Amino acid sequence: MSAELDTVKKALAAANLADVEIMERQGAVVLEGRVKNWQQYIEAGYAASGLGFRGVVNDLEVEELESSKQQGISSPDDLSIEKYSFDAVVIGGGVIGCAVARELTRYNIKVALLDKESDLARHTSGRNNGMIHPAMAVKRGTKKHQYNLRGNRMFRKVANELGFELKWPGSFAMLDKNWQLLLGPYARGIASKKGVQGFQVLSKWKVKELEPNAWEEQKGSFYMPETGVVDPYKVTVAYAENAMQNGATIFLNTKVLGFEKENNRITAIRTNRGTLPAGIVINAAGIWADKVAEMAGDRFYTIHPRKGVIAILDKKTGSTQNYILGRAQLSSEAKTKGGGLVPLLDGNILAGPTADEVPGREDYSTEPHELQHILEHHLVLNRALQKSDIITYFAGTRACTFEEDFIIETSEYVENLVHVAGIQSPGLASAPAIAVDVGDMAAKILKEKMDLKENQDFNPQRKLTPQPDRLSLDERNQLINNWPAYGQIVCRCELVSEGEIADAIHAPLAARTLDAVKRRARAGMGRCQGGFCTPAVINILARETGRQVTEICKHEPGSELILGKTRVKGCEQSAN
Ligand SMILES: Cc1cc2nc3c(=O)[nH]c(=O)nc-3n(C[C@H](O)[C@H](O)[C@H](O)COP(=O)(O)OP(=O)(O)OC[C@H]3O[C@@H](n4cnc5c(N)ncnc54)[C@H](O)[C@@H]3O)c2cc1C
């Protein structure tokens, strides 16, 4: 046994996990055998990490889970994609995959993006806090820090190009003990080393002045003005639409099942819709990235999901808070940035997230203890908030590796594969910078096989449909005169018009489901959560796409809301 394996063995024994079998494969340490529960699985992974290997592959079987093995959701679509072939194929339609796809369209190559779901950002990219972190809470020297910092500084330009909204409320990391204020100069020094601009230490009186409803117990705060907020779903769609406008093809309902390889090269991708030849493959499959890496023959990491639950608060709460509010994280060992209260672009506030290790990669359940944590830990940070302000909850899973860092590199064993994995928080904030580097990595590989040139027609500016809520009253009236559908309000909570819903349905990446309309146009996002507008949106979707109302689903086939008529004609007449 090598000295490194021996160290892992000792670390596992110290964690009371001496029965775990270990071996080395392709530079990674592989854990095998059985453990009792998920907590032991997680402990074994961390015990083996950081001990000189390329990564930890955790193949331990977990006794308590044997009866409920997890599987990815997919909605098979029998339309074959076999007639196509692409120079570059991105796997994963989250913010990372879409940003990378757009970056690749800067070259004269054929680009495709595949996602197993019926819409983009159905997973982590549509289930997060939307914060553009300032790179304070990430460890210096990690890829997370490097990409977070660069990504943060790129967001203004990207938002201008792609036409999505972005604001910079700044964030408070509040302190709850007087002595913590003594750490101010030290924290300022750390901020400066990390490149965080504008960092300030504020007294409790200053915090009160700037944020009158701030947490009763705060004793002062660290303030980071370079903290932004976006709608993560809209950012993902904006990247994808601009990629499409520059020639990329997006295949939804397309699940990658395996690869065809010759020597150390992927020649084609096997999917539920046929086999697709590919010159280069980018693995941006989020919480499933290790499974995709395994299919390609280069798995040196394990993704273990860390669930975060977030509560959405009523729009009326928006006026009670100016800044993003959180608690200072003084431990460098913390595995999350702690969460807090995030005032969103549309007036709502997000509270959370929680952080729990869970076995289910797509476990989006919300449990009473998670909700309790949000109330006790997050909601209290703004004294004007109450439990009754919460309108709904959602959950997302962070794609964590045991090394707790991003994996952004060309494969050592498969010559045309790039890993973009372990992209947990701050992955959204890092996306623009990650995309640029992955684009460069892909270009380097492609250049070896083809004459790679710049795409002379590349246009970074996304074409936008009218955005009524960003117009003056006069401009809005003009818009309604031109097309009265913009004056027909369908969602009363969010004031969304029929015109905006129709625009979402006819966008380059067409919205075909209720959830897709909701996320693009906000119809159904408000206090009543679609109670009022859902039937109207179903009718518009059916009319605009030439389908029956019974064919319109919430997110994928099987989630239809209208199943058939409940009254026969005669009854209707007598009722009249
Ligand atoms: C609760 C929570 C809060 C967060 N808050 C923030 C924040 O405020 N700021 C921030 O910067 N980051 C935040 N993050 C992290 C951020 O959301 C992620 O880093 C980012 O969304 C990751 O994007 P992605 O594209 O890598 O993954 P995903 O969005 O998960 O995309 C991966 C895609 O791959 C597809 N896929 C998987 N397997 C296959 C297959 N076999 N075939 C085809 N398609 C496949 C999936 O369907 C999915 O659409 C948060 C995360 C969570 C969970």
The ligand as an SDF file (V2000), in Angstrom:
LIG
                    3D

 53 58  0  0  0  0  0  0  0  0999 V2000
  -30.0370   26.6220   -2.3750 C   0  0  0  0  0  0  0  0  0  0  0  0
  -28.9490   27.1520   -3.2750 C   0  0  0  0  0  0  0  0  0  0  0  0
  -28.6300   28.4990   -3.2650 C   0  0  0  0  0  0  0  0  0  0  0  0
  -27.6090   28.9840   -4.0830 C   0  0  0  0  0  0  0  0  0  0  0  0
  -27.3800   30.3170   -4.1190 N   0  0  0  0  0  0  0  0  0  0  0  0
  -26.4360   30.8020   -4.9560 C   0  0  0  0  0  0  0  0  0  0  0  0
  -26.2060   32.1960   -5.0420 C   0  0  0  0  0  0  0  0  0  0  0  0
  -26.8970   33.0030   -4.4280 O   0  0  0  0  0  0  0  0  0  0  0  0
  -25.1910   32.6280   -5.8420 N   0  0  0  0  0  0  0  0  0  0  0  0
  -24.4100   31.7630   -6.5490 C   0  0  0  0  0  0  0  0  0  0  0  0
  -23.4710   32.2140   -7.2070 O   0  0  0  0  0  0  0  0  0  0  0  0
  -24.6560   30.4320   -6.5240 N   0  0  0  0  0  0  0  0  0  0  0  0
  -25.6500   29.9370   -5.7690 C   0  0  0  0  0  0  0  0  0  0  0  0
  -25.9160   28.6000   -5.7490 N   0  0  0  0  0  0  0  0  0  0  0  0
  -25.1510   27.7300   -6.6300 C   0  0  0  0  0  0  0  0  0  0  0  0
  -25.6420   27.8220   -8.0800 C   0  0  0  0  0  0  0  0  0  0  0  0
  -27.0370   27.6720   -8.1340 O   0  0  0  0  0  0  0  0  0  0  0  0
  -24.9700   26.7280   -8.9100 C   0  0  0  0  0  0  0  0  0  0  0  0
  -23.5850   26.8300   -8.7410 O   0  0  0  0  0  0  0  0  0  0  0  0
  -25.2730   26.7970  -10.3900 C   0  0  0  0  0  0  0  0  0  0  0  0
  -26.6430   26.9540  -10.6300 O   0  0  0  0  0  0  0  0  0  0  0  0
  -24.7770   25.5230  -11.0500 C   0  0  0  0  0  0  0  0  0  0  0  0
  -25.1730   25.5100  -12.3790 O   0  0  0  0  0  0  0  0  0  0  0  0
  -24.9140   24.2560  -13.3110 P   0  0  0  0  0  0  0  0  0  0  0  0
  -25.2330   24.6810  -14.6780 O   0  0  0  0  0  0  0  0  0  0  0  0
  -23.5620   23.7050  -13.0370 O   0  0  0  0  0  0  0  0  0  0  0  0
  -25.9060   23.1240  -12.7780 O   0  0  0  0  0  0  0  0  0  0  0  0
  -27.4640   22.8740  -13.0660 P   0  0  0  0  0  0  0  0  0  0  0  0
  -28.2290   24.1250  -13.0540 O   0  0  0  0  0  0  0  0  0  0  0  0
  -27.9090   21.8040  -12.1330 O   0  0  0  0  0  0  0  0  0  0  0  0
  -27.4910   22.3370  -14.5450 O   0  0  0  0  0  0  0  0  0  0  0  0
  -27.0880   21.0310  -14.8880 C   0  0  0  0  0  0  0  0  0  0  0  0
  -28.0080   20.5330  -15.9770 C   0  0  0  0  0  0  0  0  0  0  0  0
  -27.5290   19.2790  -16.4640 O   0  0  0  0  0  0  0  0  0  0  0  0
  -28.6390   18.5140  -16.8530 C   0  0  0  0  0  0  0  0  0  0  0  0
  -28.2310   17.0980  -16.8950 N   0  0  0  0  0  0  0  0  0  0  0  0
  -27.7800   16.3520  -15.8590 C   0  0  0  0  0  0  0  0  0  0  0  0
  -27.5040   15.0930  -16.2860 N   0  0  0  0  0  0  0  0  0  0  0  0
  -27.7880   15.0620  -17.6040 C   0  0  0  0  0  0  0  0  0  0  0  0
  -27.7280   14.0440  -18.5920 C   0  0  0  0  0  0  0  0  0  0  0  0
  -27.3160   12.7900  -18.3210 N   0  0  0  0  0  0  0  0  0  0  0  0
  -28.1180   14.3460  -19.8610 N   0  0  0  0  0  0  0  0  0  0  0  0
  -28.5520   15.5940  -20.1680 C   0  0  0  0  0  0  0  0  0  0  0  0
  -28.6490   16.5970  -19.2530 N   0  0  0  0  0  0  0  0  0  0  0  0
  -28.2610   16.3300  -17.9970 C   0  0  0  0  0  0  0  0  0  0  0  0
  -29.6840   18.8030  -15.7810 C   0  0  0  0  0  0  0  0  0  0  0  0
  -30.9960   18.5520  -16.2390 O   0  0  0  0  0  0  0  0  0  0  0  0
  -29.4270   20.2940  -15.4870 C   0  0  0  0  0  0  0  0  0  0  0  0
  -30.3180   21.1290  -16.1950 O   0  0  0  0  0  0  0  0  0  0  0  0
  -26.9090   28.0880   -4.9340 C   0  0  0  0  0  0  0  0  0  0  0  0
  -27.2540   26.7320   -4.9610 C   0  0  0  0  0  0  0  0  0  0  0  0
  -28.2660   26.2680   -4.1470 C   0  0  0  0  0  0  0  0  0  0  0  0
  -28.6590   24.8270   -4.1990 C   0  0  0  0  0  0  0  0  0  0  0  0
  1  2  1  0
  2  3  1  0
  2 52  2  0
  3  4  2  0
  4  5  1  0
  4 50  1  0
  5  6  2  0
  6  7  1  0
  6 13  1  0
  7  8  2  0
  7  9  1  0
  9 10  1  0
 10 11  2  0
 10 12  1  0
 12 13  2  0
 13 14  1  0
 14 15  1  0
 14 50  1  0
 15 16  1  0
 16 17  1  0
 16 18  1  0
 18 19  1  0
 18 20  1  0
 20 21  1  0
 20 22  1  0
 22 23  1  0
 23 24  1  0
 24 25  2  0
 24 26  1  0
 24 27  1  0
 27 28  1  0
 28 29  2  0
 28 30  1  0
 28 31  1  0
 31 32  1  0
 32 33  1  0
 33 34  1  0
 33 48  1  0
 34 35  1  0
 35 36  1  0
 35 46  1  0
 36 37  1  0
 36 45  1  0
 37 38  2  0
 38 39  1  0
 39 40  1  0
 39 45  2  0
 40 41  1  0
 40 42  2  0
 42 43  1  0
 43 44  2  0
 44 45  1  0
 46 47  1  0
 46 48  1  0
 48 49  1  0
 50 51  2  0
 51 52  1  0
 52 53  1  0
M  END
$$$$
